[in-house]
């Protein structure tokens, strides 16, 4: 069985299983029931078509390629119509940088993040078109873009708040248009609520916006989402300005030999950008000057938010996390996702003031920086995520009949260390369980005394950690995997789960 590794592209191997997962299950990993799953199917129509035609690997390729293409054209039309850039070559080079940059490529393995972040320029463009052209129907496009943004709650929240701010700004300048179409605005609002029923109903059925409800952990321990703030950040401004990150990396931005080349490419880009600004400073029009001010200010703010090292910004982020649904902000690194929009937005505005005779030379220099900053990363992306893998460590597990079974994964410190050191093995294990109609839960080995182990069909753990734990139960070792690292035990006499309810 082939699959793409080093990412979140853990699709079931069979199309029917993919459909069942979306229909019945809120979370692939936890197996949390989702009675409103049918409402989620239309938003995945193209994914289903790609899966049906080309299989799980084809669906993964479709998702990756379409995300980058949509990001490219999103910025292309944003620069042409929102920023009023007339030169096609400037539009193209700005779109190339926006779709292919270290930040987007570094997050390409995270399903939906790049695509969702690329919806913000389209949201702003739809709002502008609605007010400028006096056509309320453009707000229907806004609703579509916002719904796509909900590929992650973080991107949805940011896109919604920025769009709302820009809407208020445009409404204050077009008050007559708003008053003349107030009924249409109410209708658009009703349509917006209806379109969002695919997540409103599941949340209503669960009765909470807390992520704990879909956790795979069977113990009732509270999760401190603020703990990630001090870990998931760039740590300093130098790393932030380099458009890279040194933690939670899916791909390598550079190795020891390429490191200086990478930093030279990134900071050469800044030198070109600064040179353009100094050259055009006195000739920039008032409207463009305002846009540049917004882009540069937003760029510096995003760098600071991702670093969390100045002006007690970590306190602000922890405050956001403490709000209902605030767990979406638990990783400051996600603020990097919006740096490409403001950075390359400033680039295309400044390029319009470059001397026409020197524009080809400037574009050649920019393309050089593009190659230097993305070269190693593109090679690593190709090697890690675009080359299909086959099951090697868990092929026997994939052949087992685990449908309608419950599996408990007993975790331990040495087990977590092994999985961190061998991410490909971890991805392969996740791929197998994703492809099964199986409910997978997790528990720490120190908390097994609070769990009815006998109610599970299978229990998996690392090495010999489970021997003493399973002695009171009728478990028998079934198989071992990954060089005798993971052991699977089958329950010979499953017990009904006991509950006080």
N, C-alpha and C positions, 0 to 999 in steps of 0.2 A: 504494500500500500504506500503510495506516494503522498507527501504532504510538505508544506513549507514550514521551516523551523525558525527559531530565533525571533518569534513574534507572537502576536495574539491571533494569528490566522489558524486557529484550531477548529476547523470545520469537520463535521462528520464525514466519513468516507462515502456514505451512500446518500443519495438525494432524498430518499424517503425519510431517513433519520434526521436530515436537516429540517425537513418540513415538520416532523413530529416535535423536534426540539423547540421550534418557534411557536408551535401551536399550544403545547402543554406546559412549557417550562419558561420561567422568568429568567433564570440564570443557568447557563450550560453547566457550570461547575458545581453549583449547589443542588441543582434539581428542584429548586423551589417552585411549587405549583403556580401556574399563571392561567386562571380561568378566563381571562380576557385576552388571551394570546391571539385570537383571530384578528383583533383590531390592529395588531402589529404587522400583519402579513403584507398589506398593500405597500408599506414603506420599504419592503424588501423585495419588491417584484422583480427588479432587474437582477438582484443577486440570485433569486430563484431561477430566472431564465438562464443566467450564466452557469449556475450549478447544474441545471438539467442538461445543458448542451455540452459542457466541457469538464464536468466533475469538480471535485473539491479543489484541486490545484488550479484549474481554470478559473474558478470563482475567486480564488485568492489573487491571481494575476489580474483579473478584471477589476477587483477592488483597488489594488495598488495603482494600476495604470490609469483607471478612470479618476481616482482621487487627484493624481498629479495633473492630468489633463484639465480637469475642472478648475483646479487651482490656477493653472496657466491662463485659461480663458476668463476666469473671474477677475484677475488683475488686469488682463488686457482690456476688458470692457470698462473696468473701474478707472483705469488711467485715461481711456479715450473719452468717456462720457462724464465721469465725476470730476476728474482732474483737468479735463479739457486739453489733453495732450494730442496734438495734431500729427506729429511725426510718427509714422508707423514703425520705423526702426527703433525709436525710443520706447514705444509701447511693447515691442517684442523683447527687447533686452530687459526691460523691467519685469515683464511676465516670466522670462526665463529665470531671473534671479528669484522671483517670488515662489515659483514652483519648485525650483531646485536650489536649495540653500542648506547649510549645515543643520539648521534648526528643524526644518521640515524633513530632511533625509534622516536625521537622528531620531525622529518620532514616527518614521514610516511603518515600523512594526506595530505601533499602537493603532489598532483598527479604528478608523473614524476621526482621530484627532486632527490630522492634517486637513481632511475634507471639511470638518466642522469649522475649523479656524478660517478656512478659505471662504466661508459663507458670509463673513462680516462685510467685506467689500461689496458683495452682491446685495446685502441688506441695505447698506447705505445708498447704493445705486438705485434700488427700487423706491426708497423713500424720496430721493431727489427727483426721480422721474415722475412720481405721482404728483408732487407739488408743482414742478416746473411745467409739466405737460397738462396739468389739471385733469388727470385721469385716476380715479379712485381704484380702478382695477389693478393698478400696479401693487397695491397693498396685498393682493392675493399672492403675488410673487414673494412679497416679504414674508408672508405666513409660511410658504413652502420652504424658503431659505432658513427660517427660524426652526422649523421642524427638523430639517436636516441637521441643524446645529445641535439637536438633542441627541446626536450620537454620543455625546458626553454631557452630563449636567453642567460641568464647568463652562464649556464653550457656549452652551445654550444661555446660561446666565449672563456671561460677558456680552455676547452678541445681542441679547435682549436689552440689557441696560444701555449699551452704546446706541443701539437703534432707537430706544425710547428717548434718550437725550437728544439725538439728532432730529427725531420727529417733533419734539417740543420746540426745538430751535426753528425748524421749518414752519411749523404751525403758527408760531408767533409772527412770522413774516408773511403768512398767507391766511390771515384770520378770516377774510371774506370767503375763501375757498372752503375752509373748514365749516363755517356756519351754513353755507349753501348746500353742503353734502353731509350734514350731521346724521341723517338717517342711513346713508350709505356706510358711514363710519361705524354705526351701531351694528349694521348687518355684517360688516367685515369682522367685527369683534365676535359676533356669534359664530361665524364660520371658523374663526381662529380657535375658539373653544372646542368646536366640533372636531376640527382636525387634530386637536391635541388629546382627544379622548383615548387614543392608543396608549398614553401613559397616565392620564388622569384616572381612568377606571382601575388599572392595576394598583395604583397608589391608594385609591379609595378602598379597594378590596383588602389591601394589606393594613390600611389604617395608620400609616406612618410614612414619613419621608426618610427615615433612618436607614442606612445601609446595613445595619445589623440584621435586618429581617432576611437578607439574602446571603448572610455569612455562611461559610461552610463549617464554621467552628461550632461544635455541639455543646460546648460549655458556655454558661451564661456570663462569662467575664466581659466587662465593658471594654470597648476599644477606645484608646486615647488617640484620636486622629491628629491632635496637635503635636504628637511626638515626632511626626514626620517632617515638621517644619524645619527643625534644626538639622535635618539630614538631607532632605531633598531640595537642595539649593545650589547655586553656583559657587557660593562661599566667598567670592571676591569679585571685584569689578573687572579685573583682567580676563577672567574666564567668561564673564558675562559679555564683555565687548568682543571676545573672540568667537561668539555665536556657538560655543560648544558647552559641554557639561562634563564634569568629572565623576558623577555618580549616576547610578541607574541607567547605564548605557546599554542600548541594544547593539549599537555598532561603534566601532572605533573611529574617531575623527582623524587620528594620526597615530603613527608609532614613533619610536624614539628617533629613527632616521628621518622621518617625514615631518616631525614636529615643527622645525624651523620654517620649512616650506609652507606649512599650513598657516602659521601665524603671519608669515610674510605676505601671503595672499590676502588674508583678512584685513590686515592693517594697511596694506597697499590700497585696498578698496576705500578705507577711511581717508587716506591721503588724497585720493582722487576726489572723493566727495567733498572734503574740506576745501580743496583747490577750486572746485566748481562753485562752492558757496562764496568764497572770497572774491572770485572773479565776477560773480553775478550780483553781489550784495546791493550795489547802488541801482541796479536796473530792474530788480524784482518788483513786479506789480503788487499792489496792495493785497489783492485777493490771494495771490501766490505766496506773499509774505506771511499771511495769516495761516495758510495751509502748512508752510514750512515750520512755522512756530509750533503748531499743534503736533506735527510729526516729530520734531526734535524733542519737544517736551515729553511726549508720550514714550519715545524711545528711551529717554533717560529714566523715566518713571518705571518702565517695564524692566530695565536693567536692574534697578534698585529692588523692585519687588521679587525678582528671581534670585537676587543675592541675599536679601533679608539681613544685611550686615550693618546698615546705617539707619539712623534716626528711629531706632526701635520699630522697624517695619514688621518684624516678626510678631509684635504685639497686635498690629492691625490684622495680619493674616489669621492669627489665632482667634481674634474677635470674630472674623468672618466664619471660621470653622465652627464656632460656638452657636451660630444661628441655625434655625431649622434647615436641614439639607446642606449645611455649610461644609460637610465632609468633602464636597466636590472641590473645595479650595485647599485640601490638605497638602498638596504638593506645589510649592512655589515655583518649581521648574516649569509648570504649565504656562506661567506668564510669558515665557520665551516664545510661545506659539504666535503671539501677536507682534513680535518685533519685526518679522519680515514685511508686514503691511506698512508700518510707519517708516522703516528704514528705506525700503525700495520705493515707497511713495515719495519720500524726499528726493531720492535719486532721479526719478523721471521728471519731477518738477524742475530740478536744477539743470538737467540735461537740455531742457528747452531753451536755456539761456547760454548754452555753450556756443562758441563761434562755429558757424556752419562748416568752415574749412577744416576745423580741428575735430569735428564730431566723429568722423571715422577713426581717427587716432585714439580718441577717448574710448570709443566703443571697443576697439581692439585691446586697450589696456584693461578695460572692465572684463572682457572675456578671458584675459589672462588671469585675473584675480578669481574669476569663476572656476577656472580649471584648477588653480592651485588650492583653493579652499575646499573644493568638492571632490577632487580626484581620488584621494585615498578613501574617502567615505563612500563614494559610489562603488569602488571596487569591493569594499567590505560589505556593502548592502547586497551587491550581486552574489558574493560568496556565501553570505549567511542566510539570506531570505529568498533569493530568486532561484536558487538551485534546489530542485525538489529532493527531499530526503526519503529514505525508506526505513521502515521499522527494523531496528537491529537489536535493541535491548529489551523491547517489550512485545515482540512479534507473537510470542506464546500467549501473552495476556490478551492480545487483540483477537486471537482465535478462540478464546474462552467464551462461553455463553453466559454473559452477565446481565442480560435483559431482565428488567424488573427486580434486580438485586440491589441490596444496600451494601456499601463498602465504607469502612471506617479506616482512615489513614492516621495512624498513631505517629505523631511527629516528635522529634527530639533534637537536642542541640547539634549532635554530630550529623544527624540526618539533614538538617537545614544547611549546615556547612557544606555537606556533600552536594546538595542541589544547587547552592550558589556557585560552587566551583565547577559544576558540570551542567550548565544551562541547557545544553542540547538534550541531555538525558531527561531533564525535568520537562522540557517541551514535548518530548516524545511520550512521556507518561501522561501529560495533560491531553495530548492529542488522542490517545487511546480511550481515556475516560470520557472525553467529549463525544467520541464516536459511539459510545454505548448508551443504551437507555437505562442508565444506572444512576442511583443517587449516591454521590460521594460526599462524605463529611470528614472533618478533621478534628483531632483532639491532641493536646500535648500529653506525653507519656506520664507526666506527674499528675494529670487530672483524670486518668482512666478510672479511678475509684468512684468518680461521680457519674459514670456512664454505664448503662446496661449493655455491656459488651455482647452478651448472649443474644441480643435482638438483631445483631448484624449478620448478614450472610457471609461476608468476608472481612478480614482485617489485614491491613498491610502496614508494615513498619520497616525500619532499617536494621540490618544485621541481626544481632541476637537480643535486641531490646525487649522483645515480646514474650520470650520464653517464660519468665516468671509471672508476667501479667496475665497470661492466658491459661495458667495451670488450673484454676477453678472451673474452666469452661471446656466445652467439647470441641475445641478447635484442633485441626490437624494441618500441618504444613503442606501446602499444595505445590507451590513452585517458588523459585527464586529468580531474580532478574538483575541485570546490570552488574555482572560479575559477583553475584551472591551478596549484593548490597541491599536489595529490597526483597523482603520475604512476604509471601502471601499465604494466609491461613484460612482454610475453609471451615465453616461451622457445621459440625456433624449433626447437631440437634438445635436448630434455631428456636429461639424463644420469642414469644409475643412481647412487644415492648410494653412495659408497665407504666401507667400514668395515673395521676391523681384526679384527672378530669374525666 
